[in-house]
Amino acid sequence: MNKHYEELAARMRETMMLASAAGVLAWDQETKMPERASGMRAEQMATLSGIIHDKLIDPQNDKLLAALERTRKGLTPSQRICVREWRHDYDRSTKLPRDLIEELARTSTLAQSAWIKARAADDFSLFAPWLKKTFALKRRQAEAVGYSGHPYDALLDDYEPGMTVAALDPVIANLREGLVPIVERIRRSKTRVDASCLTRRYPEDEQEALCTEVAQALGVDFTASRLDRSAHPFMIGIAPTDVRITTRFNERFLPQALFGVIHESGHALYEQGLPEKAFGTPLGEAVSTSMHESQSRFWENMVGRTRPFAGWLLPKLRRHFPQSLKGVSADAFYRALSRVRATPIRVEADEVTYNLHICLRYEIEKELVADTIRVSDLPRIWNERMQAMVGVRPKNDAQGVLQDIHWAHGMIGYFPTYLLGNLYSAQLRHTIRRTIPEMDALVAKGEFAPILQWLRTKIHRHARRFPAAELIRRATGKPLDARFFLEYVKEKYGPIYKITW
């Protein structure tokens, strides 16, 4: 074993352990922390983030990396990949001053508390000062990291390494060009889908039991995971043996919690599928946020919103909610889940219009980062563009500009990964159905293990071995292509809405 590699790996593992501890604090903040603790938590997160940053940019790491890069003697192929990825992380981290890292952590903690209050009160003014400060800090971050095109590029790299506005804009444009006519054809269809069965009364405690049952059936290991409640659903991977899922319940809208948990279960399955022995190295980490989103959207939509899954799920639903689903067939339930309807709420959007929500956020984020629109104008801008792009106007700011927690987290550059994840998921579905022709039959019987194993083999086990673009090419044999998503939408929704494309 190369002694330089051993020393560097030990140092990086120690840093990862501190990051895991920060993850526990972040989870606690959104699930269990008392309201008045937010100030102290902000200082805790700022201090811990500063320590982690100092450890990452320690000059000794640079010396060890340089020594390993000069000679590869004694390094395995996997270790060489770790050196490559550690170099990327080190070079990026050294561009960020500690005071900025601490202020970002402090601000995001306080901004989250402000967002929760603002959303509950439907009062954007309570959150606006924090949002203005967040984007100012993110502009500082972009300038510190550097970029060759748009300042947004520097923030995209946090979530999708190597992605740029120049590369992303054509992908989004091609998707919108193909998607808008499909949405319009569905809107003009005379076929109406009855989704009233989804808005009957579904007691919260039974929903929670059902969500846990479904997540376990998909393959989530609850000896290494747990399900809790939060203002906004999320998954946080603290380690492969410690994955936290959260959701929120609505007794009058079943899909909110159920499909939220299926979505977060996709994230959890990815985290639990990463090589446990490689924890603390890049070969124990997900390759990108977009690939992470591909896993959640795959299970939520490519499995969860299918007719075979509806047939498997309905008996369980009837056991938990015998009155609410009385007289509802599997076909009717599937059609209800597949209704296309404009909604101002992203997490409640159908899979056809969902990407239009992301297009709106992407455009606004780019302009805020470039400082060409004002935070104070956001409610008006949001509502006008939501009407133009999605076809619906929010009733209030809680349904509009305040609906997502991501900006409070400081996650600027994250939203495009949802769109890329949707495209990846459709491309993976296309390949899996060719590789496992009996996929529908397996889903109908609740036998999800072969599908999960395919994803484990093709995606999860590779961690950061390949960039996301290379990983999808290796898994599917083709580069990322929006046509797989557009073909999937036509294939599924043509029969439902009696449209011949």
N, C-alpha and C positions, 0 to 999 in steps of 0.2 A: 504493500500500500504506500502510495506517495505521501510523505509526511506533511508536505505543504497542503495537499488536499485534505488530509485528516484534520489539520488545524482549521482550515477554512470552513469545512463542513461543520465542525463543532461550534464555531463562532456563529454560523448562519442558523444552526439549529437553536442556539440560545436566543437569537433574535426572534425566530419563529415562535418560540415558547412565550416570549413577551407579547407578541402580536396576538397569540391565542388568548392570553389573559385579557388583553384589550377587547377581544371579541366577546368574552364573557361579560365584561362591563357594558358593552354596547347592547347585548341581549337583555341584560338586567334593566337597563335604562328604559327599554321599550315594553317590558313585560311586568316588572315587579317593583321598580324604583318608586319611592314616594315623591310626590310633586316637588316638595321643598328641597329635595336632594340635588336638583339639577345644577345649581351653582357649584357645589362641591364636585359633582361628577364631571363638570366641564374642566375643572382644574386637574382632576385625576387623569382624564383623557389627554389633556394638554401635556402634563408631565410625562406620562407614559409614552405618548407619541414622540416627544422630544428625545427620550432615552432610546427608543427603538431607532429613531433617525440617526442618532449619534453612533449607535452600534453599526448601522448599515454603512455609514460613510467613514468609519474608522480607517485611517491611512494604512493600517496593517492589512486590511482586506485587499486594498489595492496592490500592496506589495506581494501578497500571496497569489492574487490573480495574475499579476505580471509574471511571477515565477512559473506558474502553471501554464501560462500561454507561451512562454519561451521554450519550454520542453514538456512534451506530453508523456514522458517516460513513466510507465507504471499506471497510467490512467486508462480505465475502461471506456468504451464508447459512451456509456451512460454518464460517467463522471465528466467526460468532455462536454456533454450537453449541459450538465450542471454548471460547469465553468462558464460556458457561453451565456447562459441565462443569468447567472450571478453578475457577470460583467455588465449586461444590459441594465440590471437593477441598480448596480452600484453607480454606473455613469449617470443614470437618470437622477438618483437620489442625491448625488453630490452637487447637483445644480440647484437644489432647493435649500435655502437657509433654514436653520432650526427655528428661528422666530416665526417664520411663515408656517412651518409644520405645526407648531404649537397653537398658533392663532387659528388655523384651519380647524384643528381638533376642538379647541375651546368654542369657536363660533358655531360649529355644527351641533355640538351638544346643546347649547343654549337655543339655537335656531329650531331644533327639533321640539323643544318644549313650547316655544312660541308658536310653531306651526300647529301643534295639537290644540292649543287654546284658540288660535285664529280660526281653525277649521270648525271647531265646536261652536264658536260664536258667529261664524260666517262673517268674519271681519278681517279683510286683507290687510288693513292698516296695522294690525298687531304683528304681522309677519313681514311686511314690506321692508322695514329697516334692516332686518336680519338678512333678507334676500339680497338687498342692495350691497350689504357688506360681504356676503358670500361671493357674489359675482366679482366684486372688486378684488377679493383675495384670489379668486380663480384667474383673473386676468394677470395678477402678479405671478401666479404659478406658471401660466403659459409663457410669460416673458422670461422667467427664470429658466424654464426647460428649453425654450427655443423652438422655432418652427420655421419651415421654409415657405409655407403657403398661408393658410388661415390660422389665427391663434387657437382656434378650436382643435386643430390637429394635435396640439400638445396635450389637450385634455382627453381626447379620444384614445390616445396611446395608453392611458391608465387602464382602459377596459378592453380595448382591442388593439394590441401592439402592432404598430406598422400601418394602421388604418389612417387615412387622411380624408379631408373634405373632398379633395379632387377625385379620390377613388370612390368615395361613398355617394356623392351627388348623382353620378350616372346610374348606380344601382337603384337608388330611391326613385329617380326619374323614370327608369324603365318599369319599375314596379307600379308606380302611380299610373303610368300610361296604359298599362294592361289592366289595372285594377278598377279604375274609375268607370270604364264602360261596363264591367261586370256588375259593379254595385248599382249602376243606373238600370241595367236590365232587370236585376232582382227587384228594385224599387218599383219598376213599371209592371212587374208580373201581377196578374190578377189572382194568383194563388195566395191565400192567406194562411199563415201557420198559427195554430192555437197554442200559446205557451202559458195558458192560465194555470196549468197544473203545477208550474214552478213557483207560483205566488200564493199557494195555499199555506196553511199554518204548519210549520215544521219546528217543533220544540227544540230549543237550543241544546239541551243535554243529549237528546237523541241524535242530533246532527253531529255533535262531538264524537259520540260513540261510533257513528257511521264513518266519519272521516278517518278515525284511527283504524277502523277495520279495512277500509279501502286502501289506505296508505300501506298497511302491512301486506295486503294481498299483492300490491304492485312490487313489493320487495324491500320496503323500508325496514331496516333493522331497528326496532324500538328499544333494544338493549343498548343502542348507541345513538338514540335520538329521543326527542320529546316534542309534544305539540302543546303550544300555549296560545294566548290571545294577545293581540296588539292592535293599535290604531290603524296600522297598515300591515298587511301580510308580508312576511319575509322569511328567508332561510339564511342562517349563518352557519358556516362550517368552521367550527373551532378546531376540529381534528376529525379524521375518518371515524374515530370512535366517539365523537361528540358533535352531533349535528342537531341544531335547533330549528324547528318549524313553528311559525305562528300563523294565525288566521283571525278573521273577525266574522261574527255570525249575524245573520238577518233571518228572523223567524218567518218572514214573508217573501224571501227570495232564496230558494234552496241552492242554486249554483254558486252564490257568493262564497260561502265557506267550503262547500264540497269541491268545486273545481279550483278554488284557491289552494286547497290542501293538495289536490292532485298535481297542480302546478309546482308547488313548493316541494312536493315529494320527488318530482323530476330532478330538482336541484339536489335534494338530499341523496338520491340514488347516485348521482355523479360524485358527490363528495365521498360517499361510502364506497364507491368503486375505485377511487384513487389508491395507488399502492401504499398500504399502511406503513410498510417498512421504509418507504422513501420520505415519510413526513419530515419536514424541515429542509427539504431540497426541492428544486423545481420539478423533479420527477414525482413529487407528491402533491402537486398543485394543478388546478385546472388551467387549461391553456389560455382561455380568454372568457370574458363575460358573455360574449355572443354564443360561444359554444355551450356555456352553462345554460343560457336561455334556450338553446335548441333542445336541450334535454327536458326542461320544464314544459316547453310548448309541445314537444313530441308527445309526452304522456298526457298532457291536458287535452290536446286537440286530436292528434293523429291516432291516439288510442281512446281517450276518454269521451270524445264527442262522436263516436262511431256507433252504427247500429248494433254490431256485435257486443260492444261494451254496454250499451243500453239494455240489451237482453240479459246480460250477466248481472247488471246492477239492480234491475227492477225488483227481483225477489227480495234483495236485501233492503231496498227502500220500503217495500211493503211490510217487512218485518218491523222496521223502526217506525213507519208512519202508515199504519193500516188504513186510516180514514182518509188521509190527505191524498193518497194515490188510488183510491177505490175507483175502479172502472177505467184506469189509464193503462193502455197497452204499451208494449215496448216500442212499437212503431210511433205511437203518439208521443211518447217520452223522448224518443230520438229526434223527432221533428221539432218538438218544443226546444230542445237543446240547440237545434240548428237554425232557429229563427234569426233572420237578418233584420236588425232594427237599429236605426241611428240612436245612439245614447251619448250623453256628454261624458259619461264615466268610463275611463279607459279599461279598468279592471272588470267592468261589466259588458264590455263591447264584444260583439260576435267576432269570429275569426276572419270574416270577410272585411269588415270595416276597421278592425283593430289597427292595422298598419297605418291608416289615415291619421289616427290619433298620434302615432309616433312621428309621422311627417310634420304635423303641427308643432310638436315639442322640439323637434330637430331644428326647424326654421327659427323658432323663437330663441332657443339656446344659442344658436350661432350669432344672432343679432345682439343678444345680451352680452355675450363674450366680446364681440366686436365693439360694444358700447354704442350701438346705433339706435337703440330704443331705450326708453326709460322704464325703470321698475314701476313707477307710479302709474304708467299707462297700461300695465300688463292686463288688468281685468278687462278693459275695453278691447285690447288687441286680441286677447285669448278668445273672448266671446265672438268677436267678428270673424276670426279665422276658423273657429269651431263651426260656426254656421256655414261658412263658405266651403270648408273642406269635408266636414262630416255630415252636415245637413241638419244640425240641431243646435239650439242655443241654450247654454246652461241657465237654470233658474236663479242661481246665486253663485257666489265665489267658492263656496264649499263644494259645489258640483263642478266648478270651473277651475280657475287657476290654483286653488288650494287643495285639489283632490289628491295629489301625489306628494309623498314625503321626500322624494329623491333630492330636490333642491335644498331642503332643510339639512339633509345629510351631506350636502356639498358634492353630490354625485353628478357633476356637470360633464356631459359626454357619455352618460350611461344609456340614455333612452334609445339611441340608434341600435344598441345591442339587442333590444327586443325585436326590432324589425329583422336584423340579420339572423337572429335566432329562429324566427318564423321561417325564413328562407332555408336555413340549414335543416330545420326539422322536416320540411316537406321533401327536401332532397334525400334525407336519410330514410324517410318513409318509402319513397320510390324504390330505393335500393333494398331495403329490408323486405318489401313485398315480393321482390324478385328472388331474393335469397331464401326467404321463408314463405313459400306460396300459401302455406296453411295459416298465415298470420290471423286472419279473421276467425277461423275455427278455434284457434288457441285463445284469442281474446274472449270469444263467446263462452268458453269454458272456464275463464279466469286463470288460464295457464300463461302467466306473463313471463316466466323464467327464461324461455328461449329468446324472447325479444330483448330482455334485459341483458342476457349473456352476450348477444350480438353487440349491443352498445358497450358493454364492458370490454369486449375484445377490440372493437374498432375505434372507440373513442376514449373511454375512461382510463384504461391502463396506460395510455400513451402520455397522459399528463401534458407537460410542456415540451415533450420530445420534438414535436413539429409545430410550426406556426399554424394558426387556425385554418388559414387558406389551404395549406398543404395537407392538414389533417382531413378536411372535408374531401379533398381530391383523392386521397388515399382510401378513404372509407367508401366513397361512392363512384370513384373512377372518373369524376368530372369536376371541374372548378365550380365555384358557387354560381348558380344560375337561377334567376327569379322565375323562369318558365315552369319549374317543377311546382312552385307554389301556385301559380296561376292555373296550371293544368289540374292540380288537386282541387282547387276551388270550383272550377267548371265541372269536374267529374262528380263532385259531391252535391253541389247546389243546383245543377241542371235538373236532375230528377225531382228534387224537393220543390222547386219553383216552376217546374214544367217548362224549362227553357231549353231550346236547341241552339247551341252556340254556333 
